[in-house]
Amino acid sequence: MRLVLKLLLVLLAGFASVMWLAELGGSVEIRLADLWIGMPLAAAILALIGGFLLLHGLLRLWSWLLAWPERRRLRLHLEHRAEADLALTRGLVALAAGRPDAARIEVARARRLMGDTPQLLLLAAEAARAEGDEPAATLAFEALAAQPEARFLGLRGLLRQAEARGDWDAARDIAAEAQAKEPEAEWLRAERSEVARRREDWSEALALSGADAPRAALSLAAARQEGDPVRAGELERQAFLAEPGFTPAVLAHANRLLDAGHPRRARGVLQQGWNAAPHPDIAEALLALETDRIRRVRLVDELTRQTMAHPESRLLRARVALDAGLTGRARHELTLWRETGQADRRCYALLGEVERAEHGPDAAREREAGWLREAAQAPLEPVWRCGHCGAEHNAWKPLCQACGTAGAIVWSGAAR
């Protein structure tokens, strides 16, 4: 409505102006040498307005003609963009449907239309990887990384490739560069920590580890690689404090204290480790501090005071009692363990030794054979086992060589 009113006002103003000019009268004369031009004032004004409008129209036409090639290029660009977007969509659908060959065809068509945009390069790389063409994927990821705004995407793809082929040195460099590009990417810190573990660079793995990482295992592994004894001792102490029940850390810290001339503190560490998680290696380390067999019995009584019902405590008390000639006490401990229904074959093997100690090799042969038959049916003794893949190890190691998982080897009793 407002537009109509404005138009009416303009028309009325124009009509009023024409009428006013018609009533105004007068003329306009132009003399140039012998040339004379004369016309009424109203006609002169109308001619001036008409000339202005004509000139304006010609200029607009000229501008339109000059801009025509650019408009044509823009129209073609938009058409190509629409076709490329359609090809990109078809490529994504093909890749999701498990047809990487079709996806690569669509990506090639889109790249011919639009060039190497980040979206197309990323899809080209993923399609090549899905088809097993790693060299082509590498080229696409490198081209992606060469574009400043998409460099992180390219580095991420190159990192995945390096990890897939087990090139952990390259993975370390790429991951560090990627995190420098995106410092807030938390997953990259975890990725760098995992790469450091694969490279067995335990100091870097420890420095990059998060709150849920096996810090005790990483600290001990870093201590084993540390050339400075003082720093190594501090890392062993950190491992022990992080997990007092982690036997390798207990033994490492205790041995470091023994070497430094602190046997009482070392014994306290062994005691604390045993209370947290009884382990035969802790018992062996403690027994090495005492050679007298009767005193060993008292030492073990003190060690196992808080864990008397634990299978390792029963076994240790029975073993030192048998070594001291206290066969009755040894049998009592083993019987209590056996009655729990959780005794492993070590219990029955030691019962056979008790029979030999009490009755002699010949007289105890039949009873010993009976215990050995039960041992064959009993669960096997605990071993160091990878909690990730189940592979067994003779001793604790920071990295499972079977599956490459760090910090997963634990003392475990399970059927083998």
Buried (B, 14 or more C-beta within 10 A) or exposed (E): EEEEEEEEEEEEEEEEEEEEBEEEEEEBEEEEEEEEEEBBBBEBBBEEEEEEEEEEEEEEEEEEEEEEEEEEEEEEEEEBBEBBBBBBEBBBEBBEEEBBEBBBBBBBBBBEBBEBBBBBBBBBBBBBBBBEBBEBBBBBBBBBBEBEEBBBBBBBBBBBBBBEEEEBEBBBBBBBBBBEBBEEBEEBBBBBBBBBBBBBBBBBBBEBBEEEBBBBBBBBBBBEEBEEEEEBBBBBBBBBEBBBBBBBBBBBBBBBBBEEEBEEBBBEBBBBBBBBBBBBBBBEBBBEBBEEBEEBBEBBBEBBEEBEEBBBBBBBBBBBBBBBEBBEBBBBBBBBBBEEEEBBBBBBBBBBBBBBBBBEEEEBBEBBEBBBEBBEEBBEBBBBBBEBEEBEBEEBBBBBEBEBBBBBBBBEBEEE
